[in-house]
Amino acid sequence: MQKFLLPAALAVSLMAISGASALPMSASPQIGTDVVQVQHRHGHSHKHGRSHYRAGHRYKTAPRGWRRYGARPGDWQRRGCILVGPVWFCP
């Protein structure tokens, strides 16, 4: 049991000692920093408050080859789709 506790206690004590032995930073004279004013972007405020998604505005159809395999089409019975357990197929 001491084989495991001794190295762990030694490592913890070394970490505590190394943190306490750190020297504080010396006070250096203040260097004058110039404040640079950046141009304000006035035109970007018109988008605030608008929701990101609006149905039917960006894309008219899904991307080519896109299928939602987790849900059947709404007219799956009329189209003659076959449903076997969780798997469905539309010919």
Backbone as a ProteinNet text record, in pm:
[ID]
protein_1_A
[PRIMARY]
MQKFLLPAALAVSLMAISGASALPMSASPQIGTDVVQVQHRHGHSHKHGRSHYRAGHRYKTAPRGWRRYGARPGDWQRRGCILVGPVWFCP
[TERTIARY]
81.7	0	86.3	200.5	288.9	355.3	365	425.3	344.3	214.9	128	111.4	106.9	80.9	202.9	322.3	441.9	468.7	464.7	486.4	377	252.9	144.1	161	196.3	216.6	336.2	439.8	558	525	446	408.5	322.3	228.4	141.6	222.6	316.4	396.4	487.7	541.4	625.7	545.7	421.7	338.3	305	282.3	250.2	370.8	489	610.5	644	629.3	665.1	572.6	446.9	354.6	383.7	428.6	456.2	588.2	678.8	809.9	813.9	704.2	702.7	724.2	811	840.6	735	696.9	601.5	668.1	589	642.4	688.4	800	849.6	765.9	749.6	669.7	751.4	714.7	785	720	795	734.3	623.8	521.9	408.4	450.5	421.3	448.8	321.9	333.9	217.6	156.5	31.2	-36.2	-131.8	-126.1	-215.7	-345.2	-455.4	-584.8	-617.3	-645.2	-677.2	-825.4	-897.9	-1040.3	-1062.5	-1139.3	-1166.6	-1300.3	-1312.3	-1434.1	-1553.2	-1662.9	-1784.6	-1855.9	-1904.3	-1973	-2122.3	-2169.6	-2308	-2407.2	-2369.9	-2464.8	-2499.6	-2435.3	-2459.2	-2569.6	-2627.1	-2728.8	-2866.8	-2885.7	-3018.5	-3058.9	-2965.9	-2999	-3034.9	-3020.4	-3048.2	-3197.3	-3232.6	-3371.6	-3439.8	-3377.8	-3438.5	-3403.2	-3500.9	-3472.6	-3389.2	-3313.2	-3222.1	-3292.9	-3402.1	-3468.6	-3606.2	-3633.1	-3767.2	-3806.8	-3915.2	-3955.6	-3983.9	-3927.1	-3954.5	-3885.8	-3794.1	-3733.4	-3599.8	-3521.1	-3387.5	-3382.2	-3436.7	-3431.3	-3573.5	-3597.6	-3729.4	-3742.9	-3635	-3638	-3517.1	-3521	-3407.1	-3292.4	-3170.1	-3058.6	-3077.9	-3018.6	-3035.1	-2984.1	-3064.8	-3027.2	-3053.7	-3113.8	-3137.6	-3263.9	-3255	-3371.3	-3368.6	-3483.7	-3492.3	-3531.4	-3432.9	-3459.2	-3522.1	-3526.6	-3587	-3737.6	-3796.9	-3940.9	-3992.2	-4109	-4169.2	-4227.7	-4243.6	-4309.8	-4455.3	-4511.4	-4647.6	-4750.6	-4728.2	-4823.8	-4770.7	-4710.3	-4643.5	-4741	-4865	-4961.5	-5007.7	-5030.5	-5074.9	-4966	-4841	-4728.9	-4693.4	-4754.4	-4727	-4601.9	-4566.1	-4447.3	-4474	-4371	-4379.9	-4312.2	-4380.6	-4329.1	-4314.9	-4191.6	-4165.4	-4086.6	-4154.1	-4088.3	-4041.9	-3916.6	-3866.9	-3815.4	-3816.5	-3761.1	-3874.8	-3860.2	-3959.9	-3890.9	-3965.8	-3912.9	-4022.1	-3990	-4084.9	-4032.5	-4107.5	-4061	-4076
-119.1	0	125.7	116.8	232.2	259.6	156.7	174.9	273.6	274.8	362.3	499.9	504.1	629.9	721.1	664.5	746.7	829.2	771	855.1	959.9	925.2	1021.8	1138.2	1109.5	1215.7	1302.1	1240.5	1314.6	1408.3	1359.4	1442.4	1560.7	1536.9	1645	1749.5	1705.4	1801.8	1882.5	1820.2	1893.7	1999.7	1966.6	2065.5	2182.7	2154.7	2261.9	2351.4	2291.9	2369.9	2454.9	2397.4	2472.4	2592.2	2580.2	2692.4	2801.7	2763.5	2862.3	2933.3	2871	2931.5	3027.7	3047.8	3138.6	3281.7	3352.6	3489.8	3584	3684.1	3781.2	3865.7	3915.2	3997.3	4131	4177.9	4307	4417.5	4523	4634.5	4711.2	4701.8	4774	4910.6	5007.8	5140.1	5131.9	5211.3	5210.3	5262.1	5185.5	5227	5290.9	5406.2	5476	5399.8	5360.6	5289.8	5385.9	5388.2	5473.4	5398.7	5465.5	5406.4	5436.8	5332.5	5348	5320.4	5415	5395.9	5331.7	5224.4	5149.7	5196.7	5197.1	5244	5156.7	5220.4	5149	5102.8	4978.9	4925.5	4952.8	5056.1	5098.5	5006.9	4944.4	4868.1	4731.4	4686.6	4551.4	4543.9	4654.1	4650.6	4616.2	4616.2	4591.5	4445	4354.4	4212.6	4167.2	4252.6	4211.8	4190.3	4083.7	4055.7	3969.2	3943	3859.1	3713.6	3626.4	3485	3433.4	3329.5	3277.9	3192.9	3129.2	3038	3091.7	3099.6	3134.3	3030.3	2961.6	2849	2893.8	2823.8	2848.2	2968	3032	3152.6	3128.2	3033.8	3019.6	2913.1	2797	2688.1	2645.8	2621.3	2575	2424.5	2351.1	2205.4	2160.7	2036.1	1977.3	1957.3	1943.8	1917.5	1787.7	1780.8	1665.3	1539	1434.2	1308.4	1301.8	1403.9	1405.1	1327.8	1239.7	1165.3	1164.1	1172.5	1157.9	1014.2	935.8	794.2	766.9	863.1	841.6	858	910	932.3	899.4	839.3	805.3	930.6	930.8	1044.2	1053.8	1172	1192.4	1110.8	1086.9	1010.1	869.5	805.9	677.7	567.5	572	467	483.8	606.9	632.2	599.7	621.6	594.1	446.8	365	221.7	180.8	255.5	221.6	97.8	19.6	-104.2	-80.1	-118.3	-97.1	-231.7	-266.9	-391.7	-355.3	-350.7	-311.7	-167.6	-141.1	-4.2	35.2	-57.6	-32.4	-7.7	93.6	121.6	141.8	114	125.5	176.9	276.2	328.8	296.8	214.9	180.6	297
0	0	0	69.8	76.6	-57.5	-141.8	-273.4	-357.3	-335.3	-413.3	-349.2	-216.5	-147.9	-144.5	-130.4	-119.4	-245.5	-366.3	-485.1	-505.4	-472.1	-488.1	-391.8	-266.4	-168.2	-206.4	-259.1	-301.7	-418.2	-513.8	-628.3	-585.4	-493.8	-446.7	-371.5	-287.9	-211.9	-304.2	-410.1	-503.9	-579.5	-615.2	-684.2	-592.7	-464.1	-370.2	-347.3	-338.9	-315.6	-438	-557.6	-677.7	-698.5	-661.5	-674.8	-574.2	-454.2	-350.5	-374.2	-448.3	-467.7	-586.2	-651.5	-765.9	-718.1	-786.1	-747.7	-804.6	-726.7	-781.2	-889.1	-979.1	-1087.3	-1031.4	-1081.1	-1035.8	-1099.8	-1026.1	-1075.7	-1178.6	-1304.3	-1408.9	-1426.6	-1472.9	-1493.4	-1599.1	-1579.2	-1671	-1807.3	-1907.3	-2043.8	-2097.3	-2156.2	-2208.4	-2325.2	-2313.2	-2421.6	-2489.7	-2618.9	-2695.2	-2723.6	-2706.9	-2736.1	-2881.3	-2956.9	-3098.1	-3114.4	-3167.9	-3188	-3324.3	-3323.2	-3444.8	-3500.3	-3631	-3696	-3656.7	-3622.9	-3586	-3712.6	-3711.3	-3829.1	-3813.8	-3876.3	-3858.8	-3928.4	-4037.4	-4116.2	-4062.2	-3953.7	-3905.3	-3801.3	-3763	-3658.8	-3713.3	-3844.5	-3899.3	-3890.2	-3861.7	-3854.2	-3713.4	-3614.7	-3477.7	-3458.5	-3387.7	-3358.6	-3461.5	-3575.5	-3678.5	-3650.5	-3663.9	-3644.2	-3760.2	-3735.4	-3836.8	-3941.7	-3904.1	-3996.9	-4032	-4160.8	-4207.4	-4310.1	-4284.9	-4368.7	-4510.8	-4607.9	-4747.4	-4808.3	-4740	-4794.1	-4862.5	-4811.5	-4868.7	-4977.2	-4950	-5046.6	-5082.8	-5209.5	-5251.9	-5235	-5258.9	-5246	-5166.1	-5125.9	-5055.5	-5153.7	-5105.3	-5195.5	-5273.2	-5391.6	-5478.8	-5409	-5410.1	-5347.9	-5199	-5141	-4997.3	-4964.9	-4869.2	-4821.4	-4669.8	-4609.6	-4465.4	-4436.9	-4400.7	-4380.2	-4244.7	-4156.2	-4025.9	-4027.8	-4134.8	-4140.1	-4279.7	-4285	-4414.8	-4478.6	-4610.7	-4675.2	-4630.5	-4639.3	-4592.2	-4668.4	-4797.2	-4877.8	-4906.6	-4808.9	-4830.6	-4868.7	-4821.3	-4857.3	-5001.7	-5045.2	-5181.8	-5283	-5246.2	-5336.2	-5343.6	-5259.8	-5264.8	-5189.1	-5086.9	-5009	-4924.7	-4905.7	-4828.9	-4695	-4586.4	-4452.2	-4384	-4344.2	-4272	-4147.5	-4033.4	-3908.9	-3917.4	-3880.5	-3887.1	-4025.7	-4121.5	-4254.6	-4352.2	-4439.1	-4540.9	-4673.7	-4780.4	-4915.7	-5006.6	-5087.3	-5184.8	-5324.6	-5401.9	-5537.2	-5633.8
[MASK]
+++++++++++++++++++++++++++++++++++++++++++++++++++++++++++++++++++++++++++++++++++++++++++

